[in-house]
Amino acid sequence: MERACRDCSTPAEAYQRGFFSFASQEEVDRDFANVAIFEIKSNHKLLDFLKDGSDAPEIRPREAQNIVSSMFRRAEPFGDPLKSA
């Protein structure tokens, strides 16, 4: 799973028996075809996830922040880093 998340076309982070990703179902089907068949179990609004965590799966806000931070670190190779002027 870790390798599939690393090689995914969008940032993904392994979690328990699945993973978190910004990918669509089509991207998940393509990028994880050699691992297993996955279906999206839950969707989260990013800011709510960071602030409140999740009930299903049960994730506290701090852990949610760590997951998203890891995904953003993995995202850097996908484009130019975020810049501010």
ABEGO torsion letter per residue (X at the ends): XAAAAAABABBBBBBEABBBBABBAAAAAAAAAAABBBBBABBBBAAAAAAAEBAOBBBBAAAAAAAAAAAAAAAAAAEBBBBBX
